[in-house]
């Protein structure tokens, strides 16, 4: 058994940042545990997410329980299982969310989490290579963020079409205001994915005071009374323990963090007893408050040839795309998954956007080996509310840490989510049928022009929608009876234990969750160091 000052469980978006900052001081001995392998060749190449989405060597490959509002389907829930976590397999869109998101957290009683409070940590993350205002943007952080130019005519035309239906062009949605359409800012630099494995752990891995242990499945916390003193884990089936003198920080993500707490006997007593786990500390909110973006993908056929990647990235076209990537770091292989997005308001009078639209300039097909480019020329536009009110839960079903927990999203249980989803689909239709796009001879494939009422659209949503892979909230931050951590991310009632990842978010972000997760890691490390 070895002893460390700090143990970080999970080397993902937040955990890598926590370990990087804690180990900057050579006096701190830090152990970083990761259940997956060191890296994967495909994780370096932006388009590599298509190869990792269904790869069990890099992905937990979870699926949710069937429910009525998914038409009995098991929704696919990919989560990164390698250094960098989901930052190594995601779509690489870099979105902070709105100032209002964080101000809402602060208004809920979470002192220190207003936008003004978290902005310095967002700036600390990034080396932003675009323009923008230095009031909002960081220039010297470990993770490079880029502004892909709208060089392809398809993107310029989408911006023009959006303008024709009242959506302004906003080049920097991570700056002063979010609303508008823009090219997706990306955690990509010179053709390489900027995962936290690359940006944070590569520079830190040679530090003698940081031990990175991969293939390490954490099985639970070691508790002495109400104090966490270490962790139990196994490497290739061999059980081990590690003790810590100061704190354990769980950064295992929205699915695995509540799972670890419950495996350690921390959670709802009835849930724990049903799974055969001895109750160590009653905390009923563990695993509750699950939220995600339930997003239908509208699909559009394009009659004009040569417009989308369906025409330009098949056969010899893919060879050309590969050459563009190798020699110029551009083209399909070096692009963010959804290269252009719009943050829009569902109605007049709102202070900030509440809907998100994102475009993929091609149609894809799902196969057993993952997505592939369709032979049909077209485009995909996902559309959904950004701050859903529907809440689900994640709970263990067994005391076996190798057994996947049960994921219940409870999508569309809040009626407002359905109303806003239908509005988002109609806005997508408005953009795709705007005059600027008329020369492309566009026709609607899904949901189909015959579906016009809210009920018809929502029936299609239940049959077809997936998530955008943004689960949050299962170790909610707050002071209410269902909160799991306080505003310092300390687990209520347990000393020496914090949670730092997307699971602590009280509400879902207005956008993607990777950048906010890294920010949480940065802020958590700062709080830990100040406490020491």
MIBAMI-397636 format. One record per residue (C-alpha): residue number from 1; x, y, z; residue in one letter. Coordinates in steps of 0.05 Angstrom, whole numbers. Each point is the difference from the previous one (the first is absolute). Example, Ala and Ser with C-alpha at 12.3 -4.5 7.8 and 13.67 -1.06 7.14 Angstrom:
% residues 2
num 1	u 246	v -90	w 156	residu a;
num 2	u 27	v 69	w -13	residu s;
***
This chain:
% residues 532
num 1	u 0	v 0	w 0	residu x;
num 2	u 26	v 69	w -19	residu x;
num 3	u -18	v 67	w 30	residu x;
num 4	u -11	v 64	w -39	residu x;
num 5	u -21	v 71	w 17	residu x;
num 6	u -55	v -2	w -52	residu x;
num 7	u -35	v -54	w -40	residu x;
num 8	u -39	v 19	w -62	residu x;
num 9	u -48	v -53	w -27	residu x;
num 10	u -11	v 9	w -75	residu x;
num 11	u 47	v 32	w -51	residu x;
num 12	u -53	v 32	w -43	residu x;
num 13	u -18	v 72	w -16	residu x;
num 14	u -1	v 22	w 73	residu x;
num 15	u 45	v -51	w 32	residu x;
num 16	u 59	v 14	w -45	residu x;
num 17	u -5	v 74	w 17	residu x;
num 18	u -4	v -15	w 74	residu x;
num 19	u 62	v -46	w -2	residu x;
num 20	u 39	v 50	w -42	residu x;
num 21	u -12	v 58	w 48	residu x;
num 22	u 10	v -40	w 64	residu x;
num 23	u 66	v -29	w -25	residu x;
num 24	u 28	v 68	w -21	residu x;
num 25	u 26	v 5	w 72	residu x;
num 26	u 55	v -53	w 4	residu x;
num 27	u -15	v -8	w 75	residu x;
num 28	u -68	v -31	w -17	residu x;
num 29	u 1	v -74	w -14	residu x;
num 30	u -59	v -15	w -47	residu x;
num 31	u -29	v -65	w -24	residu x;
num 32	u -45	v 3	w -62	residu x;
num 33	u -42	v -63	w -14	residu x;
num 34	u -30	v -14	w -68	residu x;
num 35	u -42	v -61	w -16	residu x;
num 36	u 18	v -1	w -74	residu x;
num 37	u 65	v -3	w -39	residu x;
num 38	u 52	v 54	w -10	residu x;
num 39	u -22	v 23	w -69	residu x;
num 40	u -27	v -21	w -67	residu x;
num 41	u 30	v 19	w -68	residu x;
num 42	u -69	v 22	w -25	residu x;
num 43	u -8	v 49	w 58	residu x;
num 44	u 54	v 45	w -31	residu x;
num 45	u -37	v 10	w -66	residu x;
num 46	u -63	v 42	w 5	residu x;
num 47	u -42	v -45	w -45	residu x;
num 48	u 23	v -58	w 44	residu x;
num 49	u -62	v 8	w 44	residu x;
num 50	u -36	v -40	w -54	residu x;
num 51	u 46	v -58	w 14	residu x;
num 52	u -4	v 7	w 76	residu x;
num 53	u -75	v 9	w 8	residu x;
num 54	u -11	v -75	w 2	residu x;
num 55	u 69	v -24	w 21	residu x;
num 56	u -2	v -37	w 67	residu x;
num 57	u 75	v 12	w 10	residu x;
num 58	u -12	v 75	w 5	residu x;
num 59	u -73	v 6	w 19	residu x;
num 60	u -44	v -25	w 57	residu x;
num 61	u -56	v -11	w -51	residu x;
num 62	u -57	v 11	w 48	residu x;
num 63	u -73	v -1	w -20	residu x;
num 64	u -61	v 28	w 36	residu x;
num 65	u -60	v -40	w 23	residu x;
num 66	u -59	v -2	w -48	residu x;
num 67	u -55	v 51	w 14	residu x;
num 68	u -64	v 24	w -30	residu x;
num 69	u 28	v 65	w -28	residu x;
num 70	u 55	v -37	w -37	residu x;
num 71	u -53	v -46	w -29	residu x;
num 72	u 30	v -58	w 39	residu x;
num 73	u 70	v 11	w -29	residu x;
num 74	u 64	v -5	w 39	residu x;
num 75	u 35	v 66	w -12	residu x;
num 76	u 74	v -7	w -14	residu x;
num 77	u 44	v 34	w 53	residu x;
num 78	u 74	v 1	w -20	residu x;
num 79	u 51	v 22	w 52	residu x;
num 80	u 75	v 4	w -8	residu x;
num 81	u 40	v -55	w 33	residu x;
num 82	u 73	v 21	w -11	residu x;
num 83	u 45	v 57	w 20	residu x;
num 84	u -38	v 64	w -15	residu x;
num 85	u -67	v -35	w 10	residu x;
num 86	u -55	v 26	w -45	residu x;
num 87	u 46	v 58	w -23	residu x;
num 88	u 37	v -55	w -38	residu x;
num 89	u -62	v -25	w -38	residu x;
num 90	u -47	v 60	w -4	residu x;
num 91	u -19	v 46	w -57	residu x;
num 92	u 50	v 53	w 23	residu x;
num 93	u -48	v 60	w 0	residu x;
num 94	u 24	v 49	w 52	residu x;
num 95	u -60	v 34	w 32	residu x;
num 96	u 1	v 34	w 68	residu x;
num 97	u -74	v 13	w 7	residu x;
num 98	u -33	v 65	w 19	residu x;
num 99	u 17	v 46	w 57	residu x;
num 100	u -72	v -12	w 23	residu x;
num 101	u 14	v -74	w 11	residu x;
num 102	u 52	v 14	w 54	residu x;
num 103	u -38	v 59	w 30	residu x;
num 104	u -58	v -47	w 9	residu x;
num 105	u 44	v -49	w 38	residu x;
num 106	u 22	v 57	w 45	residu x;
num 107	u -72	v 22	w 11	residu x;
num 108	u -16	v -72	w 21	residu x;
num 109	u 47	v 11	w 59	residu x;
num 110	u 66	v -23	w -30	residu x;
num 111	u 46	v 56	w 21	residu x;
num 112	u 60	v 9	w -44	residu x;
num 113	u -32	v -28	w -64	residu x;
num 114	u -27	v 63	w -34	residu x;
num 115	u 26	v 15	w -70	residu x;
num 116	u 48	v 53	w 28	residu x;
num 117	u 27	v -54	w 47	residu x;
num 118	u 11	v -54	w -52	residu x;
num 119	u 24	v 45	w -58	residu x;
num 120	u 72	v 1	w 25	residu x;
num 121	u 2	v -76	w -1	residu x;
num 122	u -28	v -2	w -71	residu x;
num 123	u 55	v 48	w -20	residu x;
num 124	u 51	v -42	w 37	residu x;
num 125	u -18	v -61	w -43	residu x;
num 126	u 8	v 28	w -69	residu x;
num 127	u 51	v 24	w -49	residu x;
num 128	u -51	v 33	w -46	residu x;
num 129	u 28	v 13	w -69	residu x;
num 130	u -59	v 41	w -25	residu x;
num 131	u -14	v 74	w 8	residu x;
num 132	u -50	v 22	w 52	residu x;
num 133	u 5	v 40	w 63	residu x;
num 134	u 54	v -17	w 51	residu x;
num 135	u -51	v 16	w 54	residu x;
num 136	u -31	v -67	w -17	residu x;
num 137	u 54	v -41	w -35	residu x;
num 138	u 63	v -34	w 26	residu x;
num 139	u 64	v 0	w -40	residu x;
num 140	u 50	v -40	w 40	residu x;
num 141	u -36	v -62	w 25	residu x;
num 142	u 19	v -73	w -12	residu x;
num 143	u -57	v -15	w -48	residu x;
num 144	u -1	v 32	w -69	residu x;
num 145	u -68	v 23	w -26	residu x;
num 146	u -7	v 19	w -73	residu x;
num 147	u -50	v 36	w -45	residu x;
num 148	u -9	v -42	w -63	residu x;
num 149	u -14	v 49	w -57	residu x;
num 150	u -65	v -7	w -40	residu x;
num 151	u 43	v -15	w -62	residu x;
num 152	u -47	v -52	w -27	residu x;
num 153	u -58	v 31	w -40	residu x;
num 154	u -50	v -43	w 38	residu x;
num 155	u 14	v 37	w 65	residu x;
num 156	u -3	v 69	w -30	residu x;
num 157	u -67	v -17	w -31	residu x;
num 158	u -27	v -26	w 67	residu x;
num 159	u 21	v 65	w 34	residu x;
num 160	u -36	v 39	w -55	residu x;
num 161	u -63	v -43	w 6	residu x;
num 162	u -1	v 8	w 75	residu x;
num 163	u 4	v 75	w -8	residu x;
num 164	u -60	v -1	w -46	residu x;
num 165	u -42	v -30	w 56	residu x;
num 166	u 25	v 48	w 54	residu x;
num 167	u 61	v -37	w 28	residu x;
num 168	u 60	v 46	w 2	residu x;
num 169	u 72	v -20	w -13	residu x;
num 170	u 39	v -1	w 65	residu x;
num 171	u 73	v -20	w -11	residu x;
num 172	u 16	v -8	w 75	residu x;
num 173	u -56	v -34	w 38	residu x;
num 174	u 50	v -11	w 57	residu x;
num 175	u 9	v 75	w 7	residu x;
num 176	u -47	v 54	w 23	residu x;
num 177	u -65	v -33	w -25	residu x;
num 178	u -19	v -68	w -24	residu x;
num 179	u -59	v 10	w -47	residu x;
num 180	u 10	v -7	w -75	residu x;
num 181	u 29	v -48	w -52	residu x;
num 182	u 74	v -14	w -5	residu x;
num 183	u 52	v -50	w -20	residu x;
num 184	u 12	v -47	w 59	residu x;
num 185	u 61	v 19	w 40	residu x;
num 186	u 41	v -63	w 8	residu x;
num 187	u 49	v -35	w 45	residu x;
num 188	u 41	v -14	w -62	residu x;
num 189	u 68	v 29	w -18	residu x;
num 190	u 40	v -14	w -63	residu x;
num 191	u -41	v -61	w -15	residu x;
num 192	u 5	v -31	w 69	residu x;
num 193	u -53	v -11	w 52	residu x;
num 194	u 14	v 41	w 63	residu x;
num 195	u -24	v -50	w 52	residu x;
num 196	u 18	v 10	w 73	residu x;
num 197	u 45	v -61	w -8	residu x;
num 198	u 41	v 39	w -50	residu x;
num 199	u -6	v 70	w 28	residu x;
num 200	u 5	v -15	w 74	residu x;
num 201	u 29	v -69	w 12	residu x;
num 202	u 54	v -2	w -53	residu x;
num 203	u 37	v 60	w 30	residu x;
num 204	u -10	v -28	w 71	residu x;
num 205	u 14	v -74	w -8	residu x;
num 206	u 75	v 7	w 12	residu x;
num 207	u -9	v 34	w 67	residu x;
num 208	u 29	v -47	w 53	residu x;
num 209	u -56	v 18	w 49	residu x;
num 210	u -56	v -22	w -47	residu x;
num 211	u -16	v -73	w -11	residu x;
num 212	u -49	v -16	w -56	residu x;
num 213	u -28	v -70	w 7	residu x;
num 214	u -40	v -23	w -60	residu x;
num 215	u -43	v -64	w -5	residu x;
num 216	u -19	v 14	w 72	residu x;
num 217	u -73	v -14	w 17	residu x;
num 218	u -18	v 37	w 64	residu x;
num 219	u -46	v -43	w 42	residu x;
num 220	u -16	v 47	w 58	residu x;
num 221	u 23	v 50	w 51	residu x;
num 222	u 33	v -21	w 65	residu x;
num 223	u -38	v 32	w 57	residu x;
num 224	u 19	v 6	w 73	residu x;
num 225	u -63	v 24	w 32	residu x;
num 226	u -20	v 61	w -40	residu x;
num 227	u 70	v 14	w -27	residu x;
num 228	u 25	v -25	w -68	residu x;
num 229	u 71	v -25	w 8	residu x;
num 230	u 13	v -34	w -67	residu x;
num 231	u -26	v -43	w -56	residu x;
num 232	u -5	v -73	w -19	residu x;
num 233	u 16	v -17	w -73	residu x;
num 234	u 22	v -58	w -43	residu x;
num 235	u 49	v -4	w -58	residu x;
num 236	u -11	v -60	w -46	residu x;
num 237	u -39	v -33	w 55	residu x;
num 238	u 52	v 11	w 55	residu x;
num 239	u -30	v 37	w 59	residu x;
num 240	u 38	v 59	w 29	residu x;
num 241	u -10	v 57	w 48	residu x;
num 242	u 28	v 70	w 3	residu x;
num 243	u -5	v 47	w 60	residu x;
num 244	u 1	v 75	w -1	residu x;
num 245	u 21	v 50	w 52	residu x;
num 246	u -43	v 57	w -24	residu x;
num 247	u -57	v -12	w -49	residu x;
num 248	u -30	v -46	w -52	residu x;
num 249	u -31	v 35	w -60	residu x;
num 250	u -50	v -42	w -40	residu x;
num 251	u 0	v 23	w -73	residu x;
num 252	u -30	v -62	w -31	residu x;
num 253	u -57	v 35	w -37	residu x;
num 254	u -75	v 5	w 5	residu x;
num 255	u -10	v -75	w -4	residu x;
num 256	u 59	v -28	w 38	residu x;
num 257	u 5	v 52	w 56	residu x;
num 258	u -68	v -17	w 31	residu x;
num 259	u 15	v -73	w -13	residu x;
num 260	u 64	v 5	w 42	residu x;
num 261	u -35	v 36	w 56	residu x;
num 262	u -54	v -53	w 3	residu x;
num 263	u 51	v -57	w -4	residu x;
num 264	u 33	v 33	w 60	residu x;
num 265	u -65	v -1	w 40	residu x;
num 266	u -17	v 74	w -11	residu x;
num 267	u -69	v 13	w -27	residu x;
num 268	u -74	v -15	w 8	residu x;
num 269	u -3	v -56	w 53	residu x;
num 270	u -58	v -36	w -35	residu x;
num 271	u 38	v -1	w -66	residu x;
num 272	u 64	v -24	w 33	residu x;
num 273	u -34	v -55	w 39	residu x;
num 274	u -37	v -24	w -62	residu x;
num 275	u 68	v -7	w -35	residu x;
num 276	u 30	v -37	w 59	residu x;
num 277	u 44	v 57	w 23	residu x;
num 278	u 10	v 18	w 73	residu x;
num 279	u -21	v 71	w 16	residu x;
num 280	u 58	v 43	w 24	residu x;
num 281	u -31	v 69	w -9	residu x;
num 282	u -71	v 19	w -21	residu x;
num 283	u 0	v 50	w -57	residu x;
num 284	u -65	v -6	w -39	residu x;
num 285	u 19	v 45	w -58	residu x;
num 286	u 56	v -45	w -26	residu x;
num 287	u -17	v -21	w -71	residu x;
num 288	u -60	v 46	w -6	residu x;
num 289	u -10	v 64	w -42	residu x;
num 290	u 26	v -31	w -64	residu x;
num 291	u -9	v 45	w -61	residu x;
num 292	u 22	v -4	w -72	residu x;
num 293	u -16	v 32	w -67	residu x;
num 294	u -53	v -43	w -35	residu x;
num 295	u 13	v 19	w -72	residu x;
num 296	u -37	v -20	w -63	residu x;
num 297	u 42	v 1	w -63	residu x;
num 298	u -38	v 32	w -57	residu x;
num 299	u 24	v -27	w -67	residu x;
num 300	u 1	v 35	w -67	residu x;
num 301	u 13	v -25	w -70	residu x;
num 302	u 39	v 46	w -46	residu x;
num 303	u -13	v -8	w -74	residu x;
num 304	u 59	v 42	w -24	residu x;
num 305	u 62	v -43	w -6	residu x;
num 306	u 67	v 18	w 30	residu x;
num 307	u -28	v 41	w 58	residu x;
num 308	u 9	v -48	w 59	residu x;
num 309	u 52	v -49	w 24	residu x;
num 310	u -45	v -57	w -24	residu x;
num 311	u 24	v 19	w -70	residu x;
num 312	u 70	v 24	w 18	residu x;
num 313	u 24	v -52	w 50	residu x;
num 314	u -16	v -67	w -33	residu x;
num 315	u 48	v -43	w -41	residu x;
num 316	u 54	v 44	w -30	residu x;
num 317	u -31	v 59	w 35	residu x;
num 318	u 20	v -30	w 68	residu x;
num 319	u 71	v -9	w -27	residu x;
num 320	u 0	v 74	w -16	residu x;
num 321	u -27	v 16	w 70	residu x;
num 322	u 56	v -42	w 30	residu x;
num 323	u 52	v 38	w -41	residu x;
num 324	u -29	v 66	w 22	residu x;
num 325	u 6	v -22	w 72	residu x;
num 326	u 71	v -26	w -6	residu x;
num 327	u 28	v 60	w -37	residu x;
num 328	u -45	v 58	w 23	residu x;
num 329	u -33	v -24	w 64	residu x;
num 330	u -68	v 16	w -29	residu x;
num 331	u -62	v -32	w -31	residu x;
num 332	u -47	v -53	w 28	residu x;
num 333	u 53	v -39	w 39	residu x;
num 334	u 21	v 61	w 39	residu x;
num 335	u -69	v 29	w 14	residu x;
num 336	u -44	v 6	w 62	residu x;
num 337	u -59	v -48	w -2	residu x;
num 338	u -53	v 55	w -9	residu x;
num 339	u 40	v 56	w -34	residu x;
num 340	u -54	v 54	w 6	residu x;
num 341	u -52	v 15	w 54	residu x;
num 342	u -52	v 51	w 19	residu x;
num 343	u -25	v 22	w 68	residu x;
num 344	u -70	v 27	w -8	residu x;
num 345	u -60	v 24	w 40	residu x;
num 346	u -65	v -38	w -2	residu x;
num 347	u -40	v 65	w 5	residu x;
num 348	u 7	v 75	w 4	residu x;
num 349	u 14	v 31	w 67	residu x;
num 350	u 51	v -51	w 26	residu x;
num 351	u 64	v 28	w 28	residu x;
num 352	u 43	v -57	w -29	residu x;
num 353	u -7	v -59	w -48	residu x;
num 354	u -34	v -63	w 24	residu x;
num 355	u 7	v -44	w -63	residu x;
num 356	u 60	v -29	w -36	residu x;
num 357	u 6	v -21	w -73	residu x;
num 358	u 61	v -35	w -27	residu x;
num 359	u 15	v -20	w -72	residu x;
num 360	u 40	v -58	w -27	residu x;
num 361	u 14	v 10	w -74	residu x;
num 362	u -17	v -71	w -20	residu x;
num 363	u -47	v -58	w 13	residu x;
num 364	u 27	v -61	w 38	residu x;
num 365	u -25	v -70	w 11	residu x;
num 366	u 8	v -40	w 65	residu x;
num 367	u 32	v -68	w -7	residu x;
num 368	u 24	v -52	w 50	residu x;
num 369	u 70	v 28	w -9	residu x;
num 370	u -21	v 72	w 9	residu x;
num 371	u -24	v 57	w -44	residu x;
num 372	u 17	v 3	w -74	residu x;
num 373	u -12	v 50	w -54	residu x;
num 374	u -65	v -11	w -38	residu x;
num 375	u -3	v -6	w -75	residu x;
num 376	u -57	v 50	w -1	residu x;
num 377	u 21	v 73	w -3	residu x;
num 378	u -28	v 41	w 57	residu x;
num 379	u 8	v 34	w 66	residu x;
num 380	u -18	v -12	w 73	residu x;
num 381	u -25	v 53	w 49	residu x;
num 382	u -12	v -17	w 72	residu x;
num 383	u -46	v 46	w 39	residu x;
num 384	u -17	v 0	w 74	residu x;
num 385	u -12	v 42	w 63	residu x;
num 386	u 64	v 16	w 37	residu x;
num 387	u -25	v -1	w 72	residu x;
num 388	u -49	v -58	w 6	residu x;
num 389	u -42	v -7	w 62	residu x;
num 390	u -9	v -76	w -5	residu x;
num 391	u 41	v -37	w 52	residu x;
num 392	u 18	v -73	w 5	residu x;
num 393	u 48	v -41	w 42	residu x;
num 394	u 59	v -49	w 0	residu x;
num 395	u 7	v -55	w 52	residu x;
num 396	u 40	v -63	w 11	residu x;
num 397	u -37	v -66	w -8	residu x;
num 398	u 54	v -41	w 33	residu x;
num 399	u 59	v 4	w 48	residu x;
num 400	u 44	v -23	w -58	residu x;
num 401	u 40	v 61	w -26	residu x;
num 402	u 4	v -33	w -68	residu x;
num 403	u -76	v 0	w -7	residu x;
num 404	u -26	v 60	w -38	residu x;
num 405	u -49	v 44	w 39	residu x;
num 406	u -71	v 10	w -24	residu x;
num 407	u -10	v 66	w -37	residu x;
num 408	u -70	v 29	w -2	residu x;
num 409	u -4	v 67	w -36	residu x;
num 410	u -76	v 12	w 7	residu x;
num 411	u 2	v 43	w -63	residu x;
num 412	u -58	v 47	w -15	residu x;
num 413	u -30	v -11	w 69	residu x;
num 414	u -2	v 76	w 6	residu x;
num 415	u -50	v 26	w -51	residu x;
num 416	u 41	v 63	w -15	residu x;
num 417	u 54	v -44	w -30	residu x;
num 418	u -47	v -28	w -52	residu x;
num 419	u -27	v 69	w -17	residu x;
num 420	u 70	v 28	w -11	residu x;
num 421	u 23	v -60	w -39	residu x;
num 422	u -56	v 10	w -50	residu x;
num 423	u 18	v 74	w -7	residu x;
num 424	u 73	v -18	w -11	residu x;
num 425	u -20	v -48	w -57	residu x;
num 426	u -41	v 55	w -32	residu x;
num 427	u 58	v 49	w 4	residu x;
num 428	u 44	v -52	w -34	residu x;
num 429	u -52	v -5	w -55	residu x;
num 430	u -1	v 76	w -8	residu x;
num 431	u 76	v 3	w -10	residu x;
num 432	u 2	v -59	w -47	residu x;
num 433	u -55	v 29	w -44	residu x;
num 434	u 26	v 72	w 0	residu x;
num 435	u 12	v 32	w -69	residu x;
num 436	u 76	v -5	w 5	residu x;
num 437	u -3	v -76	w -2	residu x;
num 438	u -53	v -6	w -55	residu x;
num 439	u 51	v -12	w -56	residu x;
num 440	u 20	v -66	w 34	residu x;
num 441	u -68	v -32	w -12	residu x;
num 442	u -9	v -20	w 72	residu x;
num 443	u -55	v -48	w 23	residu x;
num 444	u -17	v -22	w 71	residu x;
num 445	u 12	v -73	w 16	residu x;
num 446	u -13	v 0	w 75	residu x;
num 447	u -45	v 13	w 35	residu x;
num 448	u -34	v 11	w -67	residu x;
num 449	u -41	v 59	w -25	residu x;
num 450	u -66	v -37	w 15	residu x;
num 451	u 14	v 4	w 75	residu x;
num 452	u -22	v 70	w 21	residu x;
num 453	u -34	v -1	w 68	residu x;
num 454	u 37	v -4	w 66	residu x;
num 455	u -28	v -69	w 14	residu x;
num 456	u 23	v -26	w -68	residu x;
num 457	u 70	v 30	w 8	residu x;
num 458	u 7	v -27	w 71	residu x;
num 459	u -23	v -69	w -21	residu x;
num 460	u 57	v 0	w -51	residu x;
num 461	u 48	v 26	w 54	residu x;
num 462	u -18	v -58	w 46	residu x;
num 463	u 14	v -49	w -58	residu x;
num 464	u 64	v 32	w -25	residu x;
num 465	u 36	v 47	w 49	residu x;
num 466	u 66	v -15	w 32	residu x;
num 467	u 38	v 40	w 51	residu x;
num 468	u 58	v 47	w -15	residu x;
num 469	u 41	v -37	w 52	residu x;
num 470	u -4	v 54	w 54	residu x;
num 471	u -22	v -36	w 64	residu x;
num 472	u 7	v 42	w 63	residu x;
num 473	u -27	v 10	w 70	residu x;
num 474	u 3	v -66	w 37	residu x;
num 475	u 43	v 27	w 58	residu x;
num 476	u -35	v 68	w 2	residu x;
num 477	u 33	v 59	w 33	residu x;
num 478	u -42	v 38	w 51	residu x;
num 479	u -26	v 5	w 70	residu x;
num 480	u -68	v -32	w -7	residu x;
num 481	u -17	v -70	w 25	residu x;
num 482	u 13	v -31	w -69	residu x;
num 483	u 68	v 32	w -10	residu x;
num 484	u 61	v -45	w 1	residu x;
num 485	u 56	v 50	w 5	residu x;
num 486	u 5	v 71	w 28	residu x;
num 487	u 26	v 60	w -37	residu x;
num 488	u 71	v -22	w 15	residu x;
num 489	u -17	v -67	w -33	residu x;
num 490	u 8	v -37	w 67	residu x;
num 491	u -46	v -59	w 8	residu x;
num 492	u -51	v 17	w 53	residu x;
num 493	u 14	v -35	w 65	residu x;
num 494	u 67	v -31	w -22	residu x;
num 495	u 67	v 34	w 12	residu x;
num 496	u 59	v -9	w -47	residu x;
num 497	u -44	v -14	w -61	residu x;
num 498	u -21	v 44	w -58	residu x;
num 499	u -33	v -10	w -67	residu x;
num 500	u 24	v 42	w -59	residu x;
num 501	u -31	v -13	w -68	residu x;
num 502	u -65	v 12	w -39	residu x;
num 503	u -39	v -39	w 52	residu x;
num 504	u 2	v 60	w 48	residu x;
num 505	u -38	v 45	w -48	residu x;
num 506	u -67	v 20	w 31	residu x;
num 507	u -29	v 15	w -69	residu x;
num 508	u 22	v -16	w -71	residu x;
num 509	u 43	v 49	w -39	residu x;
num 510	u -22	v 40	w -59	residu x;
num 511	u 43	v -41	w -48	residu x;
num 512	u 52	v -54	w 2	residu x;
num 513	u 28	v -23	w 67	residu x;
num 514	u 74	v -13	w -13	residu x;
num 515	u 26	v 71	w 11	residu x;
num 516	u -41	v 9	w 64	residu x;
num 517	u 25	v -67	w 26	residu x;
num 518	u 72	v 21	w -9	residu x;
num 519	u -17	v 66	w 35	residu x;
num 520	u -29	v -40	w 58	residu x;
num 521	u 66	v -39	w 5	residu x;
num 522	u 40	v 65	w 0	residu x;
num 523	u -44	v 32	w 53	residu x;
num 524	u -1	v -63	w 43	residu x;
num 525	u 76	v -4	w 0	residu x;
num 526	u 3	v 73	w 21	residu x;
num 527	u -47	v -12	w 58	residu x;
num 528	u 38	v -62	w 22	residu x;
num 529	u 66	v 37	w 0	residu x;
num 530	u -29	v 59	w 38	residu x;
num 531	u -29	v -47	w 52	residu x;
num 532	u 69	v -31	w 10	residu x;
***
